Amino acid sequence: MNNTYYLRSIQEDDIYDIYQLSNADYVRKHSINPQKIDWEEHVRWFEKVIKSSNHIIYVISDDNNNFLGQIRYKLDNDTAIVSISLSKDLKGRGLSIEFLEESIKRLKGERKEVQYILAVVSDINTASKKLFENANFSLQKQNDKMLEYILPLRRGS
C-alpha cells in the first residue's frame, strides 16, 4: 500500500466525516438509497454500527489523518457485504483496489468465519463495477438495476 495513505479502524470522531461523504451527491447517486441522510438518523446508525460486532468499518486517511474514505463490511453469517466510498480527492487515481484488497486482508485476519464477500452495485456505477471485477469478484446476479458481485475467500489465500 502507498505509504502516503493508511487504512485504520473507525473512531468515534469520524462521525461527521462519514456523514459528509455519505451525503455527497456523487455518493448518493450510486447508492441503493439515493436520498440524503438526515443527521439524527446518521447519529443513530453510527452509534449502532460502531458498537456492533456485525459491522467492520475501515477509514482511509493520509499522513495528517485527513479523512479520505471508508470501507464498510456488514457481516451476515459467513458473508460480509462490502461498501466503499472515497472522497473526491482520491477518485480516479486507481487507489481503490489497493484499499479494497488491504481491507479484505484485514477482514480475513480478524473474522475467520467470513467465507464470502458480497458487493451490491448500481448498474450505472462503472467505477465500482470495474473495481470489483479487477479485484476478482464475479458477477453473481443482476436485478432491478443492481448487480451483485461475490468473492469467495479461500483459506490460506
C-alpha positions in Angstrom: 0.0 0.0 0.0 1.2 3.5 -0.8 2.8 4.9 2.3 1.0 8.2 2.0 -2.4 6.6 2.8 -3.5 4.4 5.7 -6.3 2.1 6.4 -7.4 2.3 10.1 -10.3 1.2 12.2 -13.2 3.7 12.6 -13.1 6.1 15.5 -15.9 8.0 17.3 -14.7 11.3 15.8 -15.2 10.0 12.3 -18.9 10.5 12.6 -19.1 13.9 10.8 -16.7 13.0 8.0 -18.6 9.8 7.3 -21.9 11.8 7.3 -20.4 14.4 4.9 -19.1 11.7 2.5 -22.3 9.6 2.6 -24.3 12.7 1.6 -22.1 13.8 -1.2 -24.1 14.0 -4.4 -21.7 11.6 -6.3 -22.0 9.0 -3.5 -25.8 9.3 -3.2 -26.2 9.0 -7.0 -24.8 5.4 -6.9 -26.2 4.3 -3.5 -29.0 1.8 -3.1 -31.0 4.6 -1.4 -30.3 7.8 -3.3 -32.0 10.0 -0.7 -29.9 12.3 1.5 -29.3 11.1 5.1 -30.7 13.0 8.0 -28.2 13.9 10.7 -30.2 12.4 13.6 -30.7 9.2 11.5 -26.9 9.1 10.8 -26.1 9.5 14.5 -28.4 6.6 15.5 -26.9 4.4 12.7 -23.3 5.4 13.6 -23.8 4.7 17.3 -25.3 1.3 16.5 -22.6 0.2 14.0 -19.6 1.4 15.8 -20.6 -0.9 18.8 -21.8 -3.8 16.6 -19.8 -6.9 16.2 -21.6 -7.4 12.8 -20.0 -4.2 11.3 -16.4 -3.5 10.5 -15.5 -0.1 9.1 -12.1 0.9 8.0 -11.2 4.6 7.3 -8.8 5.7 4.7 -6.6 8.6 5.8 -3.4 10.3 4.9 -0.2 11.3 6.9 -2.1 14.1 8.5 -5.0 11.9 9.5 -7.3 13.6 7.0 -10.4 11.5 6.3 -10.4 10.3 2.7 -12.9 7.5 2.6 -14.4 4.4 4.1 -14.8 0.7 3.5 -17.6 -0.9 5.4 -18.4 -4.6 5.9 -21.7 -5.8 7.3 -21.4 -9.4 8.5 -24.2 -11.8 7.8 -23.3 -15.3 8.9 -20.4 -16.4 6.6 -20.8 -13.4 4.2 -19.6 -9.8 4.5 -21.4 -7.2 2.4 -18.8 -4.6 1.4 -19.4 -0.9 0.6 -16.7 1.6 -0.4 -16.9 5.4 -0.6 -13.9 7.6 -1.4 -13.5 11.4 -1.2 -13.3 13.3 -4.5 -9.5 13.8 -3.7 -9.0 10.0 -4.3 -11.4 9.3 -7.1 -9.9 8.4 -10.4 -6.4 7.8 -9.0 -6.6 4.0 -9.2 -6.1 3.6 -5.4 -9.5 2.0 -4.6 -8.3 -1.5 -5.5 -5.3 -1.2 -3.1 -7.7 -0.1 -0.3 -10.2 -2.8 -1.0 -7.5 -5.5 -1.2 -5.9 -4.3 2.1 -9.3 -4.2 3.8 -10.0 -7.8 2.6 -6.7 -9.0 4.0 -7.5 -7.4 7.4 -11.1 -8.7 7.4 -9.8 -12.3 6.7 -7.4 -11.9 9.7 -10.0 -10.5 12.0 -13.0 -12.6 11.1 -12.2 -16.2 10.2 -15.9 -17.1 9.8 -16.3 -14.9 6.7 -16.2 -17.1 3.6 -17.6 -14.7 1.0 -17.6 -11.0 0.3 -20.6 -9.6 -1.5 -20.8 -6.2 -3.3 -24.1 -4.7 -4.4 -23.5 -2.1 -7.1 -25.7 0.1 -9.2 -25.6 -0.9 -12.9 -24.6 2.7 -13.8 -21.7 2.8 -11.4 -18.9 2.0 -13.9 -16.1 2.7 -11.5 -17.4 0.2 -8.9 -18.1 -2.4 -11.5 -14.6 -2.1 -12.7 -13.2 -2.1 -9.2 -14.9 -5.3 -8.1 -14.1 -7.1 -11.4 -10.4 -6.1 -11.1 -10.4 -7.4 -7.5 -11.6 -10.9 -8.8 -15.2 -10.6 -7.7 -17.6 -12.5 -10.0 -21.0 -11.2 -11.2 -23.5 -13.3 -9.3 -26.8 -11.8 -10.3 -28.4 -8.7 -11.8 -31.9 -7.4 -10.9 -33.7 -4.1 -10.7 -30.7 -2.1 -12.0 -28.4 -3.6 -9.3 -25.6 -6.0 -9.7 -24.3 -8.5 -7.1 -20.7 -9.4 -7.2 -19.2 -12.2 -5.0 -15.7 -13.0 -3.9 -15.1 -16.5 -2.3 -12.4 -16.4 0.3 -10.1 -19.4 0.4 -8.2 -20.5 3.5 -4.6 -19.6 3.3 -5.0 -17.2 0.4 
